[in-house]
Amino acid sequence: MTYRDLRGFLDALGGDLRRIAEPMSPRFEIAAALRQARADAPALLFESVVGHPGWRVAGNLIANRKRLAQAFGSTPEALAEAYLERKQSGIDPVSTSDAPVKQVVATHGDDLLGALPILTHHERDGGPYITTGVVLCRDPASGRRGMGIHRMMVKGGRRLGLLLANPPLSLFHAAAEARGEPLEIAVSLGLEPAVVVASVVKVGPLVPDKMAVAGALRGAPVEMVDAETVALQVPARAEIVIEGRVLPGVREAEGPFGENTGAYFSNASPVIEVSAVTHRREPIYPGLTPWGNDVDMLLWLAAGTEMLGQLRAQVAGVVDLELTGGTAGFAMVVAVRGTPRTEVRRLIHLALALDKRLKMVTVVDDDVDIRDPRELAWAMATRLRPARDTVVIDGTEVYVIDPAGGAPGEGSKIGFDATRGSADAAFDKARLEPAALARVRAVLGDLMQ
Ligand SMILES: Cc1cc2nc3c(=O)[nH]c(=O)nc-3n(C[C@H](O)[C@H](O)[C@H](O)COP(=O)(O)O)c2cc1C
């Protein structure tokens, strides 16, 4: 079962949703709660937001694999395969006139954004930041829809700074700017997780519309309605939509902002002039703290699973893949079975080339638990011969928010082949005797891992 909207998902969580009645401030406090919440903590709904009566903030929504799987009507074990299968087709969005997001429409006044409890996250952030806004627009040349999550800084009045570091939106903006035109955009907030995940998936030429990917992932079309002040359609069941135009030829200081890397990043970025804010009654603002568990899960499904599908199609023996939490998708571990050393090397080059974000790849055998840091360290310490098994690629493009990056073309990437590479019994794991293990588990179970 998937959900029609964010409220449908929250209702289904039952005891896995904690309602917090204690007043909490959108300035630092809610972000601190979301960042420090354990991955296995329930989803959080802040029902009393200081300075924003009638508004609520939800977060920690997909902080672990169990809840992420629930968002897709799947299980933690089956989710990656379900994602890969569903993503093969697209389900186009449909238009509707039943649009809760239009219950409140604001187009007048200087402070259109003031009602929203936009969170301030870190001590040195330049201001409040929208972190989970799905930005929608159309290519001025082809009319093709594009969408992605892009950070937005509240600059006062009707203005938002917008980090456009990725296609397709960066390309659409460049095309509009070349014509001297503004780019119309609509920012959707408070969507069910399937649409949020689809917004950051890499799309191939066969399924060019991420809204169709969203439909495929949720098993039903996304319901859309015309925006108020821009020629775009927006998700009718979103909690909030911000409409506006990215101004041509304008760049302003944006940041600093504590990013998914856990470090601050500043930029000279384009500016949005907001023309309307629409929302539901008793709206729920979505919080997403950078460098947090939600981001790890979002990247794992949208980027990691995507990469798993691509690598499996090209290299025999690829079993599983994990993006290392907290690395903004820069570090990845792949488990293989029976893949020859030359093929592991090809896999490393392939993976590093497929995703510009990816900077470090480690390949291990599938007898290593790729989600256990101790096992990974063991494989690196005992199966890797550094001079032979390390691949360094210099002069590559690395991700703009990487503090170790440098200008495009200056970065470098690294891969480690920590597979055993031969049938040599010297690499066999020293196993415990199974009957003895079963007996001590029975007697001393509470002490055993
Ligand atoms: C949590 C999160 C935050 C992101 N923030 C930004 C951002 O501020 N600016 C940006 O250009 N891309 C950002 N991205 C990446 C884009 O949303 C994403 O690369 C793009 O939509 C993927 O589309 P493509 O690979 O099909 O081009 C973010 C992604 C995630 C998961």
The ligand as an ORCA input file, in Angstrom:
! r2SCAN-3c Opt
* xyz 0 1
  C      18.703     16.184      0.534
  C      19.128     16.681     -0.826
  C      19.424     18.024     -1.008
  C      19.815     18.510     -2.250
  N      20.082     19.840     -2.394
  C      20.453     20.320     -3.601
  C      20.727     21.701     -3.770
  O      20.645     22.498     -2.831
  N      21.100     22.132     -5.005
  C      21.202     21.285     -6.084
  O      21.521     21.732     -7.170
  N      20.947     19.971     -5.936
  C      20.566     19.474     -4.728
  N      20.289     18.144     -4.583
  C      20.403     17.265     -5.734
  C      19.268     17.375     -6.725
  O      18.004     17.425     -6.143
  C      19.405     16.126     -7.624
  O      20.723     15.997     -8.015
  C      18.764     16.185     -8.897
  O      17.423     16.429     -8.758
  C      18.970     14.831     -9.564
  O      18.551     14.955    -10.830
  P      19.393     14.362    -12.052
  O      20.433     13.501    -11.492
  O      18.356     13.619    -12.856
  O      19.969     15.475    -12.776
  C      19.910     17.630     -3.342
  C      19.616     16.281     -3.181
  C      19.253     15.798     -1.934
  C      18.934     14.330     -1.781
*
